[in-house]
Amino acid sequence: MQRRTVGSSGLSVSRAGLGTMTWGRDTPLDEARSLLRSFVDAGGDLIDTAPAYARGAAEQILGRLLRTEVARDDVVIATKAGFTFRDGVRVVDTSRRALLDDLHDSLRRLRTDRIDLWQVHAWGTAPMEETLAALDHAVTTGVVRYAGVSNFVGWQTAAAATWQSAFPGRARLVSNQVEYSLLARRAEVEVLPALRHFEMGFFPWSPMGRGVLTGKYRSGIPRGSRAAAAHFQWYVEPYLEPRSRAVVEAVAKAADGLGVTPLQVAWLWVRDAPGVTAPLLGARTSTQLAPYLDAEPMTLPAEIASALDDVSGGPNDARFVTSGPGTL
């Protein structure tokens, strides 16, 4: 699998990341083992997790697999802090105490002495300088190699990156992670321009439009899908409306013409979009992961990528359109 640098930092990762949001809930240990093994065998190394995923169970599973399936040095672990549970309710707490407590617990669950990329999971109400000072402490003490943010909008990204670059010795922010796909292109308005300005990397989450861009919902809601699950129904429903359906049909039409699957068309569009470092795959099984890995050598023709831009929200001003066709 090809690799990309994270912004202008020294961190290098595979151009696809393996997300673990379903681990410990919809993805049991044995399936997670197969997913991780398949991903690493294909050359992938970026594994994204968080304390909030299954209330720590995703990190626990990953930590166990790092002892039995893959070597710690063969993966780049990206985890987060700032989402916590209180009285059964998930809240955002980006105070220094909460972040460092999350970091301590993540290291224990992951059974490691270091985090490669530690990200503030969301913008919180704690003073920004207090939140960022926790990142500085973690990097300075050596338990975190690189620091980033997640779900920060454009002005939040710019404010945090500016603060960190204002004085020598502060931990530079190397990346942001927000939702981005053919069904969610808001990141192009402010987030991506901010990342370009501060030379930061970009990790899109839900690059398949919460599963809708695979085409599985074109004729209804399949049994066993996320939209059919009570705990995920709310997550998928926003993308089952008419506008999204039109985009899905355009993706399906492109796939028919290219002789590939709609999943692969939507995946290639986001993987190679301007500014993207590595989209995060939410595959729940190794069977679901396989077509993404098969698409590794493929490139979406420039004309198709541009046409999908038009149908999903308009031209992407940052896209470089080559004079010749792409290849599949």
C-alpha positions, 0 to 999 in steps of 0.5 A, spaced: 500 500 500 502 506 498 504 511 503 503 519 505 506 523 509 501 527 514 502 534 512 509 537 513 510 532 519 515 527 519 510 522 520 508 517 514 502 512 514 498 508 509 494 512 505 488 508 508 486 507 515 483 502 519 477 504 523 475 501 530 469 504 532 465 498 531 470 493 535 467 490 541 460 491 539 458 489 532 465 487 531 467 481 536 475 479 537 475 474 532 473 478 526 477 484 529 483 479 528 481 477 521 481 485 519 487 487 522 491 481 519 488 482 512 489 490 513 497 489 515 498 484 510 496 488 505 501 494 507 496 498 511 499 500 518 494 506 520 489 504 526 484 509 528 481 508 535 478 512 541 476 511 548 469 512 546 469 506 542 465 501 545 467 505 552 474 502 551 473 495 548 475 497 542 482 499 545 482 493 549 481 489 543 487 492 539 491 492 545 490 484 545 491 483 538 498 487 538 500 482 543 498 476 538 497 478 531 502 484 529 508 487 532 507 494 535 512 497 531 508 495 524 502 499 526 501 507 527 496 507 533 492 513 532 487 514 538 483 520 542 481 523 548 476 528 550 470 524 550 468 521 556 462 517 560 458 520 566 452 517 569 452 513 562 452 519 558 457 521 553 460 528 554 465 532 551 471 534 557 477 537 554 480 539 561 487 537 562 485 532 567 480 529 563 485 528 557 491 526 561 486 521 565 484 518 558 491 518 555 493 514 561 487 509 560 488 508 553 496 506 554 493 501 559 488 498 554 492 498 548 498 495 552 503 500 549 508 505 552 506 510 546 501 513 542 503 515 535 498 520 534 494 523 539 488 527 538 483 531 541 476 528 540 472 534 539 472 542 541 470 543 548 468 548 553 475 548 557 480 553 555 483 552 549 490 553 552 489 548 557 487 543 552 493 544 548 498 544 554 495 537 555 498 535 548 504 539 550 505 535 556 504 528 553 509 530 547 514 532 551 514 526 556 515 522 550 508 518 551 505 521 545 509 522 538 505 527 534 499 531 536 492 532 532 485 534 533 478 531 531 472 534 529 475 541 529 471 546 524 475 551 520 476 557 525 477 552 531 483 548 527 486 555 525 486 558 532 489 551 535 494 551 530 496 558 531 496 558 538 501 552 538 506 555 533 506 561 537 512 559 541 517 554 540 517 548 544 509 547 543 507 541 540 505 542 533 498 540 530 499 535 524 492 533 523 485 534 523 479 528 522 472 530 520 467 527 516 468 527 508 465 523 503 461 524 496 455 525 501 459 530 506 463 535 503 463 541 508 470 540 509 472 543 503 469 550 505 473 551 511 477 545 514 481 543 508 483 550 506 485 551 514 489 544 513 493 547 507 495 553 510 498 550 516 500 544 512 496 539 516 494 532 514 487 530 513 483 523 515 476 523 513 472 519 517 466 515 514 468 516 507 463 511 504 457 516 507 456 512 513 455 506 508 450 509 504 455 510 498 456 502 497 449 502 494 447 497 499 441 501 501 439 503 493 433 498 494 431 498 501 434 497 508 438 490 508 437 486 515 444 486 519 446 493 516 447 499 520 441 502 518 437 496 521 440 496 528 437 500 533 444 503 536 446 506 529 439 507 525 440 515 527 447 515 524 445 512 517 438 516 516 440 523 514 443 520 508 437 516 506 434 522 503 433 524 496 439 528 494 443 523 497 440 517 493 441 521 487 449 521 488 448 514 490 445 513 483 451 517 479 456 513 483 453 506 481 452 509 474 460 510 474 461 504 477 457 500 471 461 504 466 468 502 469 467 495 471 468 496 478 463 496 484 460 503 487 464 502 493 470 502 489 468 508 485 466 512 492 472 510 495 477 512 490 474 519 489 475 520 497 482 517 497 485 521 492 481 528 493 485 534 494 488 534 501 486 527 503 492 523 507 488 517 509 481 516 509 479 511 515 475 505 513 469 502 517 469 495 515 466 491 520 468 484 517 474 482 513 469 480 507 467 488 507 474 490 507 477 486 501 474 490 496 477 496 498 484 493 498 483 490 491 482 498 489 489 499 492 492 500 485 486 503 481 485 510 480 479 514 478 479 517 471 479 525 472 473 526 468 469 521 472 472 524 479 470 531 476 463 529 474 462 526 481 464 533 484 458 536 480 453 531 482 455 531 489 455 539 490 459 542 485 466 543 483 472 542 488 476 548 486 482 544 489 482 539 484 488 538 479 484 535 473 490 532 468 489 532 461 489 525 460 484 520 463 486 516 469 486 508 469 483 503 473 
